Amino acid sequence: MASGDTTVGSRDYTYPMRQPAATLWYHDHRMDFTGPAVWRGLAGFHLIRDATERGLPDGARDLPLMIADRSFDADGSFRYPSVDPSLRGAPGVTGDHHAGVLGDVLLVNGVPWPVARVPRARHRLRLLNASNARRYRLRLDPPRPLVQIGTDGGLLTAPVEHDAIELAPGQRYDVIVDFAGYREGQRVTLRNDFGSGATDRVMRFDVGATVQDTSRIPDRLAAATTLAGPVAAARSLHFQRGGDSWTVNGRPFDPDVPIASPRLGAVEVWRLTSDFHHPVHVHLGRFEVISRGLGGPGPFDAGPKDTIDLRPAEEVSVRVRFDDHPGRYVLHCHNLEHEDMAMMATIRVTA
């Protein structure tokens, strides 16, 4: 674009959707400005459905819940500490945002602390952590099981029952809640055990009358698929702070220098380590968790993943494979301030 030229260009993107049913989402990804753009609302659900979901709660009983924390100015506008990353540390811009930006108001689908009126029947809750940096531990009060049926990449092979579920930024969990376990007129709060004050509650469900419920939770959900077979390569990726930026293997983001060049369709094992909480997200690369530390996968690691909650001083091993097409991909920390501070790396998939 020439100096002074205000012409707006355009580009068409085609998504073939060669994947099973899943709770996906999209958001703005402008380099160095992802955090403020998502904070201001450039994000949304992208749901893929197929026949494997038959029998699960649907229609009005399929509730996508986008959970995000935000802060507001007195006039109701969004308050973000800096629009331009270059202003961090400048006069009038207060605070050190290296850890990520947290808000003091919890929104669900853009509404602060909403109330959903639900009949006494099973409901599917599609839980999405769309916060810039906040992690959640969600549970129902009074307690009822959260029966997990899906994760980032789609349905599990079998349901898993939890008392509470932990979500790092970017992660999704599909759960079934049977509100028939509550009495008519009862108020049920979705709590956040990682919060305090106004951030320890997310939303409320007001339980209505009993209705006919033909939904079910099958013993088997998706067909069993694993990334088994020979391992083509093993790689180590370390996520850490480096000066004023966040780095992968000691390097800030460079789109022209790949950190890995896997072959299309080949299985690799990646060993991930960290100095801080980093939700590591891989674009269009399906992976499965092998281990955390000296043990197996954690309680929330089942199923096909695209985002892993990597905790401080922790080692996680995953099997990963790129199946769609050769080309450039990225992985990055889904703490959006870390992403904006260069915690991203290029992956070049070769044919």
N, C-alpha and C positions, 0 to 999 in steps of 0.2 A: 504494500500500500504506500503510495507516495505521500510525502509530507503535505498535510492539509486535506488529503483525500478522505472523505467521510463515507465512502462506499462500503456497504455492509455485504460481506460475502456469505455464502451458504455451503453446506456440505450434506450429502445424504448418507445415512448409515443404514445398513441392512443387517438384521439379526435373524439368523435362520432358526433359532430356538430348537436346536437338536439336543434336547435334554428332557429328563422326566419332570413331573410336577414338582414345583418348589415355590417357596416364599422368597422371592427376590426383591431387590429395591434398587433404585437409581438415585444419583445425586450429582450435583455440579462437581466438576473435577478440574477446574481452572488451576493451573500450576501456581502454587504459592498463595492462592486465595480460596482454597477449598473450604477452610474453616469458617470464614465469615459468610461465604455464600450459602453453605448448608445451614448455618445458624439462622439465616434470614429466610429459610424455607424452600430452597431449591433441592427438594428431595421428595420421593414418593414410592409407593409400593409398585411392584411389578409381579403379578401372580401368574404362575403357569399351572394349569390343571390338566389332568388326564384320567383315564378310566381306573387307575390304581387307587384313586381316592373314593371310589364308589362305596357308599355306606357310612362314610364319615359325616359329621354334622356339616350342613351346607346352608346356602341361602342366608337368611337373617341370623342363623346360628353359627356362621363362619365370620369371625370378627378379627380383621387385621388391626393391630394395636401398635402404632408407631410412637414409641416412648422417647421423649427428648427433654433435656433441661435447658432453660433459657432464662435470661435476665431482661428486665424492661426498665426504660426510663419513665419518668413521671407522666409523660404524654402517651404512654402505651407503646412506644416504638421499641424495637429490639436494641438492647445495649450490648455491644461487643467491644472488647477493650481496644481493638485497632482494626481498621479496614485494610490498611497497607502494612504488610509485615515489616517494611523498612522503617516504620515509625515506632516499632517496639523499642522502648528505652528513651524515646524522645520526650522533650518537655510536654507535660500534659497527658502523657500516656503512662499510666501507673501500673505497677505490678510486673512480676516475672511470670510469663505465660509458657515457660518451657514445659511445665508439667501438663499443660492443656487447660482449656477454659471451661469452667463449671458455672452453671446457672443456679438460681435459687427458686425457680418455679418449674414444676414438672408438668409437661404437656403430653396428652395422648391424642393423636390425630389433630394436633394444633389447639386443643382445648385444655386449659388448666384444670387438673384434678376433676375430670368429668365423672358423670354418673350414667351407667348403662342399665336399663331395665330389661331383665332377662327372665324368661319363663323357667319353670322347674324342669329342665331338660339338659342334655349334653350340649356343650358349645365348644367349638374349635377356636382357640385364641392363638393368633399368629403374632408372636411377640417379636418386635424389632427394636433393638437399641440404636436409635438414630441420633444419640447424643454425640457431641464432639469428643468428649473425654471421660464422661461419667460411666462407671460400672454400676450394675444393679444386682441385687440378690432379691428375687421376687418370690413372695409366698402369699397365700390367702389367709385372711383373718375374719372369722373363725377358720381353722385349718381344714382343707380338703386336699386330696392328692392332685398334683399336676401330672397328668399322664402324657409324657412326651411321645409324639408320633413322627416328628420331623426336625430337621436342622437346616443349616445354610443351603446344602445342595439337594435337599429333597427328603422323602420319607425314609424313616428307619426300616430295617427289616422286621423289627418287633417293637412293641411299645415298651417304654421304660418309665416307671413311676418315681416321682420325686416329691419331697416335701417342699422344696424351694429350688429355684433355677437361677444360676448366675449368668449374666450377659455382659460381655464387653462390647464397646462400640463396634457397630457393623454386624454383630451376630444376630441370628434369627433362631427361634425355637418355636415349633408348633406343638401346642399342648391341648389336651381335652380336659375340660372341667365339667363334672356332672353336677349341675345346680339342683338336681332333684335331692341331693344330700342335705340341702338346706330347707327350712320351712318357708312357706309363703309369707312375704312381708319382711324377711330377714335382710339385713344390710351386710354386705360382704366387702371388705377392703382388700385391695391388692397392695401389699406392703413392700417397701424397699428396705431390707435390713442393712444395706450399706449407706443409707441416708440418715439424716438427723434433722430435727425440726420439721420444716415444711417439705423436705425431700424424703421423709421416711414413709410417705404414702403416695401412691401413684394414681389410683382411681377407685371408684366404688361401684359395686353391682347391687342393684335392688331386685330381690328375687320376687317374681310374680307367681301366677297360678300354675298348677300342673297342666301340662299339655301332652298330647300324644307324641311319642318320641320313637321313631323307627331307626334311628342311627345306632351305630355300634362301633366298638373298638376291636378290630380283628386281631387275632393272635399273631398273624403274619401280615405285614404291610407291603413293603416293596420287595422285589426279588433280591436275594442275597447277591451282592456284587462286591468284590474286593479287588484291590490293586495288587494281586498276587503275581507271582512269576519272577523271572530273573531281574535283578537290579542292575540297571545300566550304569549308574553312577551314584556316588555318595558325596554330599556337599555339606559344609558347615556355614551357617549364616549367623552372625552376631550383631545384635541390635543394641546400640549404645549411644550415649551423648558424646559429641566431639566438639568442644568449644561452644560456639553459638548455634550449632546445628545438631541434628540427630543423624546418625549414620548407620549404614549396613556394611559390615566388614570394614569399618573404619573410613568409608567413603560416603560423602554426600551424593545425592542423585546426579547422574550424568546419563541422559537419554541415549547417548551414542556408545556407551561402554557397558555391555551386558555383564551382569554378575554371574550368569549361568547361560549355557546354550544347550538345553536338552533336545533330544530327538523327538519328533512327533510320535506319540504313542508309546514311548519308552517310559518305564517306571524308574524313578529315582528315589533315594532316601535323603531327606534333608534333616540335618540336626540344627535346631534353632536354640540360641541362647540369648540372654537378655540382662540388662542392668536395671530395668524399670518395667512397669506394666506396659506391654506393647501388644495390642490386638493385631496380629499379623494377617493381612489379607492378600490373597493371590488372585489376580484377575484371570478368570476363565480357566484356571487350573484346579482340577479336582484333587483333593488329598484326603487321606485317612490318617488318624493319629495312631501311632504304634506304641508310644510310651511317654510318660512324664517322669523325669528323674529316674529312679531305680525301679519304678513300678510300671504297670500297664497304663492304658488310657485312663483319664480322669472320669468322674461321674457324668460330665456333660460333653464328653468327647466322641460319643458314638455317631456313626453315620458319615455320609459324604459332606465334607467341610470345604468352605472357602475362606474362613476366618478362624484363627486360633487365639485363645487368650493366653499370652505368654507372660508369666509373672516374674518378678525380680529374682535374679540369680537362679533361674529355672532352666532346665534343658528339656526340650520336647523334640521327639523324632516323629517324622511323618513320611508316608509314601505319597508321592505326587506324580501326576501324569497329565500331559496336555494332549488332547485328542482331536481338537477341531481343525486347526489349520496351522501351518508354519507362519512365523512373523514375530513381531515385537509385542511382548506383554510387559506388565509391571507387577511387582509386589510392593506393598508399603504398609506402614503402621496405620491403623484406622483410628488412632488418636489423631484427629485432623490437624491439630496444631503441630504434632510431630511430623506429619506428612508435609505440611507447609514449610517446615524447617528442614526439608531435604531427606527425611527418612523414607526413601523409595529407591527401588533398584529396577533396572531393565532386565528382562529375560528374553533371549532371542531363541525361539523354537525353530529348529531346522528340520527339513524334510528327510 
